Amino acid sequence: MTGDTLTIKNGKIKPFFWLQNMNTKVQKESIEKLVKIENIKYICTGHSGYLIK
């Protein structure tokens, strides 16, 4: 998965910057779903790095 719908800071996944996103509530819900997926190995963003799960 790649993109800028989330940020990675200090090893934690957070919503993208509130000023530049369309719906922080939906982003938070999507992040909760994402972290529950067991077979994801890497999470990459366009601007805030990557996370190895």
C-alpha positions as CSV (number, residue, x, y, z in Angstrom):
1,M,0.0,0.0,0.0
2,T,1.3,3.4,-0.8
3,G,0.0,7.0,-0.7
4,D,-0.6,10.0,1.5
5,T,-3.8,9.1,3.3
6,L,-1.7,8.5,6.4
7,T,1.5,9.5,8.0
8,I,4.1,7.5,9.9
9,K,5.7,9.3,12.9
10,N,7.8,7.6,15.5
11,G,6.7,4.2,14.3
12,K,3.0,5.0,14.6
13,I,0.4,5.4,11.9
14,K,-1.6,8.6,12.1
15,P,-4.1,10.4,9.8
16,F,-2.6,12.7,7.2
17,F,-2.4,16.4,8.1
18,W,-5.9,17.8,8.9
19,L,-5.3,20.8,6.8
20,Q,-4.8,18.7,3.7
21,N,-7.2,15.8,4.1
22,M,-10.9,15.5,3.2
23,N,-12.2,13.6,6.3
24,T,-10.0,12.9,9.3
25,K,-12.8,10.8,10.9
26,V,-12.8,8.4,7.9
27,Q,-9.0,8.3,7.9
28,K,-8.9,7.3,11.5
29,E,-11.5,4.5,10.8
30,S,-9.5,3.3,7.8
31,I,-6.2,3.2,9.8
32,E,-7.9,1.1,12.5
33,K,-8.9,-1.4,9.7
34,L,-5.5,-1.3,8.2
35,V,-3.6,-2.2,11.3
36,K,-5.8,-5.2,11.8
37,I,-4.8,-6.8,8.5
38,E,-2.3,-9.5,9.3
39,N,-0.6,-10.2,6.0
40,I,0.7,-6.6,5.4
41,K,4.5,-6.5,5.5
42,Y,5.3,-2.9,4.6
43,I,3.3,0.3,4.8
44,C,4.8,3.1,2.6
45,T,3.8,6.8,2.3
46,G,4.7,9.4,-0.3
47,H,6.1,11.9,2.2
48,S,6.5,10.4,5.7
49,G,8.5,7.3,5.2
50,Y,7.6,3.6,5.7
51,L,6.8,1.1,8.4
52,I,7.8,-2.6,8.5
53,K,5.1,-4.5,10.3
